[in-house]
Amino acid sequence: MQNPAPGSRLKRTAWLALACLVVPMFASYFFDDMFSSISYLFEDPSSTALGWDAVGYGLYTSGYSVLCVFGGLVVCGMLLDKWGVRVTGSLFVGMMAGGALLVLHAITSGLAPARSLRLAYIGCMFFGLGSEIAGTAVTRSIAKWFRHGHMALAMGLQLAIARLGTALALVLAPRLVVQQAGHVYSLSETARPALFGVGLMALGLILWAVFVALDARHDRVQAPAAATASSDAFQFRDVLQILRNKNFWLVSLLCVLFYSSIIAFKKFAGAILIPRFDIPSETAGWMVSMLPFSTVIFAPLFGMMVDAKGKGTRWMVLGAVLALLAHLMLAFAPAGVPFFGYLGMVLLGFGYSLVPAALWPSVPKIVPDKVLGTTYSLIYWVQNLGLLSFKMLAGFILGGAAVAGAASGAVRVEVMFVLLCIAALVVALLLARSSDRNPQLGLDQANK
């Protein structure tokens, strides 16, 4: 019997590497969204022993982006290109898990609300930087392992499984912390989602170690080719070339505007959907879970479509249109009718699948391989700058509207998301025009 061809073995190992890479991201997404569907807990500080209010919760969630925004992502992205994914990725997967542990400790510590919030905020900062660099390392690794085909499909699968972590958080959290009228939730009750998330982090650390071993073996096999390319190594001055790239800025702006309209929305989903459509927290959890569940199905399918048919910038435009329609419906559809909430989630889910499936595989087409990690990190830096701002703004809008009522606050914060989607659509149209004017980049070509 003949041994499998080296190319066939490499393809099988690539899918095994992908299977190891998705679990740390699954854990990261779960932990990041563990309070999204039960965010109503923080509308009244007296309802939990933790004692946080909506403004405090908004501050906590914004902590995710602080270190990312203040230089961490950019510097660490350059280290990713300089040191490689194994060293840099291992450092920051560990930081992600350590930050999550610190958040869990803050929630269960019994400290005064201000002190526990401060400690959780610090933990969320480390968790956020670790998660973003780990995500950059994962994306960089997928681009490396799937350079010769199926890149959009692989990125779509990674995205789908990671967002399944969000879906699990949205559905599981209301069952771990059951809504009870007039009940004061203890520290241990409030911490149940965090405890579960830390367990997922432990599994992610184990599988990351398996990936490191696979990647080291892959590089030994590919050593001759790597030696040939050593003269084209990353230099810090290459960052200036990225910053002069117009398409880099268009991709970055689309990323920050589009993702802010969805990720910031998810953080306050319970506080928006429950008063808008007069539903209990468990129903709101199922409703917003349609976002990540839809990507589990459609992100890989759209990735296959981009690989086979191309037209990536056109799919980005369509995704931005769908997100805009969804937020218009969530803001202005008749109140108290859950059907419109479900329909809005369907449209938002399609957009949430379309844009990333086309956006992330386009990045290797606009920059050289040697600066790919730095480029992804710079994009994530711009994204986190927006997330930091819009999460805090959403918290202030909802907190400031407490006197006028929860439904009024939900509408006001949805208007903010509508404006973000309009801006994202404009940027997507500009990117499509740039693709038409620069066909040599292949932004709309198939990835076969």
C-alpha positions as CSV (number, residue, x, y, z in Angstrom):
1,M,0.0,0.0,0.0
2,Q,1.4,3.4,-1.0
3,N,1.9,6.1,1.6
4,P,-0.3,9.2,1.3
5,A,1.2,12.0,-0.8
6,P,2.9,14.7,1.2
7,G,0.3,17.3,0.0
8,S,-2.5,15.0,1.2
9,R,-1.0,14.6,4.6
10,L,-0.4,18.4,4.9
11,K,-4.1,19.1,4.1
12,R,-5.3,16.6,6.7
13,T,-2.9,18.1,9.3
14,A,-4.1,21.6,8.4
15,W,-7.7,20.6,9.3
16,L,-6.4,19.0,12.6
17,A,-4.5,22.3,13.4
18,L,-7.7,24.2,12.7
19,A,-9.6,22.0,15.1
20,C,-7.1,22.8,17.9
21,L,-7.2,26.6,17.1
22,V,-10.9,27.0,17.3
23,V,-11.3,25.9,21.0
24,P,-9.4,28.8,22.6
25,M,-11.5,31.2,20.5
26,F,-14.7,29.3,21.5
27,A,-13.8,29.8,25.1
28,S,-12.9,33.5,24.5
29,Y,-16.2,34.2,22.9
30,F,-18.1,32.5,25.6
31,F,-16.4,34.4,28.4
32,D,-16.7,37.7,26.6
33,D,-20.5,37.3,26.2
34,M,-21.3,35.5,29.4
35,F,-23.4,38.4,30.8
36,S,-25.0,39.6,27.5
37,S,-28.3,37.9,27.9
38,I,-28.6,38.6,31.6
39,S,-27.4,42.2,31.5
40,Y,-30.7,43.3,33.2
41,L,-29.0,42.2,36.5
42,F,-27.1,45.4,36.4
43,E,-30.0,47.8,35.9
44,D,-30.7,47.8,39.6
45,P,-27.5,47.6,41.8
46,S,-29.6,46.3,44.7
47,S,-30.6,43.2,42.8
48,T,-27.2,41.5,43.1
49,A,-24.7,41.1,46.0
50,L,-22.1,42.3,43.5
51,G,-23.8,45.7,43.4
52,W,-22.8,46.9,39.9
53,D,-25.1,49.2,37.9
54,A,-25.5,49.6,34.1
55,V,-22.8,52.3,33.9
56,G,-20.4,50.1,35.9
57,Y,-21.2,47.1,33.7
58,G,-20.6,49.2,30.6
59,L,-17.3,50.3,32.1
60,Y,-16.4,46.6,32.8
61,T,-17.1,45.5,29.2
62,S,-15.2,48.4,27.8
63,G,-12.1,47.2,29.7
64,Y,-11.7,44.5,27.0
65,S,-10.4,47.2,24.6
66,V,-8.3,49.4,26.9
67,L,-4.9,47.7,26.5
68,C,-5.7,46.9,22.9
69,V,-6.3,50.6,22.1
70,F,-3.4,52.0,24.0
71,G,-0.7,50.3,21.9
72,G,-0.9,46.8,23.1
73,L,-2.4,45.3,19.9
74,V,0.0,47.2,17.6
75,V,3.2,46.3,19.5
76,C,2.1,42.7,20.0
77,G,1.1,42.3,16.4
78,M,4.6,43.3,15.4
79,L,6.0,40.8,17.9
80,L,3.7,38.2,16.2
81,D,5.5,38.8,12.9
82,K,8.9,39.0,14.6
83,W,8.7,36.0,16.9
84,G,6.1,33.9,15.2
85,V,2.7,32.5,16.3
86,R,4.0,29.8,18.6
87,V,5.9,32.1,21.1
88,T,3.7,35.1,20.8
89,G,0.4,33.2,20.7
90,S,1.3,31.1,23.7
91,L,2.1,34.2,25.8
92,F,-1.3,35.8,25.0
93,V,-3.4,32.7,25.2
94,G,-2.0,32.4,28.7
95,M,-2.8,36.1,29.3
96,M,-6.4,35.5,28.1
97,A,-6.9,32.7,30.6
98,G,-5.2,34.7,33.4
99,G,-7.4,37.7,32.8
100,A,-10.5,35.5,32.9
101,L,-9.4,34.0,36.3
102,L,-8.9,37.6,37.7
103,V,-12.5,38.5,36.6
104,L,-13.8,35.4,38.3
105,H,-11.9,36.2,41.5
106,A,-13.3,39.8,41.4
107,I,-16.9,38.6,41.1
108,T,-16.6,36.1,43.9
109,S,-14.3,38.1,46.2
110,G,-17.0,39.9,48.3
111,L,-15.2,43.2,47.9
112,A,-17.2,46.5,47.8
113,P,-18.8,47.1,44.4
114,A,-16.3,49.8,43.4
115,R,-13.3,47.7,44.3
116,S,-14.7,44.5,42.7
117,L,-15.5,46.5,39.6
118,R,-12.0,47.9,39.5
119,L,-10.5,44.4,39.9
120,A,-12.8,42.9,37.2
121,Y,-11.9,45.9,34.9
122,I,-8.2,45.1,35.2
123,G,-8.9,41.4,34.6
124,C,-11.0,42.3,31.5
125,M,-8.2,44.4,30.2
126,F,-5.8,41.5,30.3
127,F,-8.4,39.1,29.0
128,G,-9.1,41.5,26.1
129,L,-5.5,42.0,25.0
130,G,-4.8,38.3,25.3
131,S,-8.0,37.4,23.4
132,E,-7.2,39.8,20.5
133,I,-3.6,38.7,20.1
134,A,-4.7,35.1,20.4
135,G,-7.3,35.7,17.7
136,T,-4.7,37.4,15.5
137,A,-2.4,34.4,16.0
138,V,-5.2,32.1,15.0
139,T,-6.1,34.1,11.9
140,R,-2.4,34.4,11.0
141,S,-2.0,30.6,11.4
142,I,-5.0,29.9,9.2
143,A,-3.6,32.1,6.5
144,K,-0.3,30.2,6.8
145,W,-1.8,26.7,6.8
146,F,-4.5,27.3,4.1
147,R,-2.5,29.6,1.8
148,H,-2.9,27.2,-1.2
149,G,-6.7,26.8,-0.9
150,H,-9.9,26.9,1.2
151,M,-8.7,29.9,3.2
152,A,-12.1,31.6,3.3
153,L,-13.8,28.3,4.3
154,A,-11.3,27.7,7.1
155,M,-11.7,31.2,8.4
156,G,-15.5,30.8,8.1
157,L,-15.4,27.6,10.1
158,Q,-13.2,29.1,12.8
159,L,-15.5,32.1,13.0
160,A,-18.6,29.8,13.2
161,I,-17.3,27.7,16.0
162,A,-16.0,30.7,17.9
163,R,-19.4,32.3,17.7
164,L,-20.9,29.1,18.9
165,G,-19.2,30.0,22.1
166,T,-21.2,33.3,22.1
167,A,-24.4,31.3,21.3
168,L,-23.7,29.0,24.2
169,A,-23.2,32.0,26.6
170,L,-26.4,33.6,25.5
171,V,-28.5,30.5,26.0
172,L,-26.8,29.0,29.0
173,A,-26.4,32.2,31.2
174,P,-30.1,32.6,31.8
175,R,-30.2,29.0,32.9
176,L,-27.2,29.3,35.2
177,V,-28.6,32.6,36.7
178,V,-32.4,32.1,36.6
179,Q,-34.5,35.3,36.5
180,Q,-36.5,35.7,39.7
181,A,-38.6,38.7,40.5
182,G,-37.5,40.5,43.7
183,H,-34.6,38.1,44.2
184,V,-31.1,39.3,45.3
185,Y,-28.5,37.3,43.4
186,S,-25.6,36.1,45.5
187,L,-22.0,36.3,44.4
188,S,-21.8,32.6,43.6
189,E,-25.0,32.8,41.5
190,T,-23.7,35.8,39.5
191,A,-20.3,34.0,39.0
192,R,-21.7,30.8,37.5
193,P,-21.2,31.8,33.9
194,A,-17.6,33.0,34.6
195,L,-16.8,29.7,36.4
196,F,-18.0,27.8,33.4
197,G,-16.0,30.0,31.0
198,V,-12.8,29.5,33.0
199,G,-13.3,25.7,32.6
200,L,-13.5,26.2,28.8
201,M,-10.3,28.3,28.9
202,A,-8.5,25.3,30.5
203,L,-9.5,23.1,27.6
204,G,-8.4,25.7,25.2
205,L,-4.9,25.9,26.8
206,I,-4.5,22.2,26.3
207,L,-5.5,22.2,22.6
208,W,-3.3,25.3,22.0
209,A,-0.3,23.3,23.2
210,V,-1.3,20.5,20.7
211,F,-1.4,23.1,17.9
212,V,2.1,24.4,18.9
213,A,3.5,20.9,18.5
214,L,1.8,20.5,15.1
215,D,3.0,23.9,13.9
216,A,6.6,23.2,15.0
217,R,6.6,20.0,13.0
218,H,5.1,21.8,10.0
219,D,7.9,24.3,10.1
220,R,10.6,21.6,10.3
221,V,9.1,19.9,7.2
222,Q,8.9,23.3,5.4
223,A,12.4,24.4,6.5
224,P,14.0,24.7,3.1
225,A,11.2,27.0,1.8
226,A,11.4,29.0,5.0
227,A,15.2,29.5,4.6
228,T,14.6,30.8,1.1
229,A,12.2,33.4,2.4
230,S,14.3,34.5,5.3
231,S,15.7,37.5,3.4
232,D,12.1,38.9,3.3
233,A,11.8,39.0,7.0
234,F,9.7,41.6,8.9
235,Q,11.2,45.0,9.6
236,F,9.6,47.5,11.9
237,R,9.7,50.1,9.1
238,D,7.2,47.9,7.2
239,V,4.5,49.3,9.5
240,L,4.7,52.6,7.6
241,Q,3.9,50.9,4.4
242,I,0.8,49.4,5.9
243,L,-0.4,52.8,7.2
244,R,0.0,54.3,3.7
245,N,-2.2,51.6,2.2
246,K,-5.7,53.1,1.5
247,N,-7.3,49.7,1.4
248,F,-6.0,48.9,4.8
249,W,-7.9,51.9,6.2
250,L,-11.1,51.0,4.3
251,V,-11.0,47.5,5.7
252,S,-10.2,48.8,9.2
253,L,-13.1,51.3,9.1
254,L,-15.6,48.8,7.8
255,C,-14.4,46.4,10.6
256,V,-14.8,49.0,13.4
257,L,-18.2,50.3,12.2
258,F,-19.8,47.0,11.4
259,Y,-18.5,45.1,14.4
260,S,-19.4,47.9,16.8
261,S,-23.0,47.7,15.6
262,I,-23.2,44.1,16.5
263,I,-20.7,43.4,19.4
264,A,-21.8,46.4,21.4
265,F,-25.4,45.5,20.7
266,K,-24.9,42.0,22.1
267,K,-23.4,43.4,25.3
268,F,-26.8,45.1,26.1
269,A,-29.0,42.7,24.2
270,G,-31.1,41.8,27.2
271,A,-31.6,45.5,28.2
272,I,-32.7,46.3,24.6
273,L,-34.8,43.3,23.6
274,I,-36.7,42.7,26.8
275,P,-38.4,46.1,27.1
276,R,-38.7,46.6,23.3
277,F,-40.6,43.3,22.7
278,D,-42.0,42.6,26.2
279,I,-40.3,39.2,26.6
280,P,-38.7,37.3,29.5
281,S,-34.9,37.0,29.8
282,E,-34.8,33.4,28.6
283,T,-36.7,34.3,25.4
284,A,-34.3,37.3,24.9
285,G,-31.4,34.9,25.3
286,W,-32.8,32.6,22.6
287,M,-33.6,35.6,20.4
288,V,-30.1,37.1,20.4
289,S,-28.5,33.6,20.2
290,M,-29.8,33.5,16.6
291,L,-26.8,35.8,15.8
292,P,-24.0,33.3,16.6
293,F,-26.1,30.2,15.7
294,S,-26.7,31.6,12.2
295,T,-23.0,32.1,11.7
296,V,-22.4,28.4,12.6
297,I,-24.3,27.5,9.5
298,F,-23.8,30.4,7.2
299,A,-20.2,31.6,7.8
300,P,-18.7,28.4,6.4
301,L,-21.2,28.4,3.5
302,F,-20.4,32.0,2.7
303,G,-16.7,31.2,3.0
304,M,-17.1,28.5,0.5
305,M,-19.0,30.9,-1.8
306,V,-16.2,33.5,-1.5
307,D,-13.6,30.8,-2.3
308,A,-15.5,29.6,-5.3
309,K,-17.1,32.7,-6.7
310,G,-15.2,35.7,-5.4
311,K,-17.1,39.1,-5.4
312,G,-16.0,39.6,-1.8
313,T,-16.6,43.4,-1.6
314,R,-20.1,43.0,-3.0
315,W,-20.9,40.6,-0.2
316,M,-19.6,43.1,2.3
317,V,-22.0,45.7,0.9
318,L,-24.9,43.3,1.1
319,G,-24.0,42.4,4.7
320,A,-23.9,46.1,5.7
321,V,-27.3,46.6,4.2
322,L,-28.8,43.6,6.1
323,A,-27.3,44.9,9.4
324,L,-28.8,48.4,8.7
325,L,-32.3,46.9,8.0
326,A,-32.0,44.8,11.2
327,H,-31.3,47.7,13.5
328,L,-34.0,49.9,11.8
329,M,-36.4,47.1,12.7
330,L,-35.2,46.7,16.3
331,A,-35.4,50.5,16.8
332,F,-38.7,51.3,15.1
333,A,-40.8,48.1,14.7
334,P,-44.0,48.0,16.8
335,A,-43.2,47.4,20.5
336,G,-44.3,44.3,22.2
337,V,-44.3,42.1,19.1
338,P,-41.6,39.5,19.4
339,F,-41.8,38.5,15.7
340,F,-40.0,41.7,14.7
341,G,-37.2,40.9,17.2
342,Y,-36.7,37.5,15.7
343,L,-36.8,38.9,12.1
344,G,-34.3,41.5,13.1
345,M,-32.0,38.8,14.5
346,V,-32.3,36.8,11.3
347,L,-31.2,39.8,9.1
348,L,-28.4,40.7,11.5
349,G,-27.3,37.1,11.6
350,F,-27.0,37.0,7.8
351,G,-25.0,40.2,7.8
352,Y,-22.8,38.9,10.7
353,S,-21.9,36.0,8.5
354,L,-21.5,37.7,5.1
355,V,-19.2,40.6,6.0
356,P,-16.5,38.6,8.0
357,A,-16.5,35.7,5.5
358,A,-15.5,38.2,2.8
359,L,-13.5,40.7,4.9
360,W,-10.9,38.6,6.7
361,P,-9.6,36.6,3.7
362,S,-9.2,39.9,1.8
363,V,-6.5,41.1,4.1
364,P,-3.7,38.7,2.7
365,K,-4.5,40.2,-0.7
366,I,-3.6,43.8,0.2
367,V,-0.4,43.3,2.2
368,P,2.7,41.0,2.0
369,D,2.8,37.8,4.1
370,K,5.7,39.2,6.3
371,V,3.4,41.9,7.8
372,L,0.2,39.9,7.9
373,G,0.2,39.6,11.7
374,T,0.9,43.3,12.1
375,T,-1.8,44.2,9.7
376,Y,-4.5,42.1,11.4
377,S,-3.4,43.6,14.8
378,L,-3.7,47.1,13.4
379,I,-7.2,46.3,12.1
380,Y,-8.1,44.9,15.5
381,W,-6.7,48.0,17.2
382,V,-8.9,50.3,15.2
383,Q,-11.8,47.9,15.9
384,N,-11.2,48.0,19.6
385,L,-10.9,51.8,19.6
386,G,-14.5,51.8,18.4
387,L,-15.7,49.1,20.7
388,L,-14.2,50.8,23.7
389,S,-16.1,54.0,22.8
390,F,-19.5,52.5,21.7
391,K,-19.8,50.1,24.6
392,M,-19.3,52.9,27.1
393,L,-21.6,55.2,25.1
394,A,-24.3,52.5,25.1
395,G,-24.0,52.1,28.8
396,F,-24.4,55.8,29.4
397,I,-27.4,56.0,27.0
398,L,-29.2,53.2,28.8
399,G,-28.2,54.5,32.3
400,G,-29.2,58.1,31.4
401,A,-32.6,57.0,30.1
402,A,-33.5,55.2,33.3
403,V,-35.9,58.0,34.3
404,A,-37.7,57.9,30.9
405,G,-38.0,54.1,31.1
406,A,-36.2,51.1,29.8
407,A,-38.1,51.1,26.4
408,S,-37.0,54.6,25.7
409,G,-33.4,53.8,26.4
410,A,-33.6,50.8,24.1
411,V,-34.8,52.9,21.2
412,R,-32.1,55.6,21.9
413,V,-29.3,53.1,21.9
414,E,-30.6,51.4,18.7
415,V,-30.5,54.8,16.9
416,M,-26.8,54.8,17.6
417,F,-26.5,51.4,16.0
418,V,-28.5,52.5,13.0
419,L,-26.0,55.4,12.4
420,L,-23.1,53.0,12.7
421,C,-24.6,50.7,10.0
422,I,-25.1,53.7,7.7
423,A,-21.5,54.6,8.0
424,A,-20.4,51.0,7.5
425,L,-22.4,50.8,4.3
426,V,-20.7,53.9,2.9
427,V,-17.3,52.4,3.7
428,A,-18.2,49.1,2.1
429,L,-19.3,50.9,-1.1
430,L,-15.9,52.8,-1.1
431,L,-14.1,49.5,-0.8
432,A,-16.0,48.0,-3.7
433,R,-15.1,51.0,-5.8
434,S,-11.4,50.6,-4.8
435,S,-11.6,46.9,-5.9
436,D,-12.9,47.9,-9.3
437,R,-10.1,50.5,-9.8
438,N,-7.4,48.1,-8.6
439,P,-8.2,44.7,-10.1
440,Q,-4.6,43.5,-9.7
441,L,-5.3,43.1,-5.9
442,G,-7.8,40.4,-6.6
443,L,-10.2,41.5,-3.8
444,D,-13.2,40.2,-5.9
445,Q,-11.4,37.2,-7.3
446,A,-12.1,33.6,-6.2
447,N,-9.8,31.9,-3.6
448,K,-9.5,28.6,-5.3
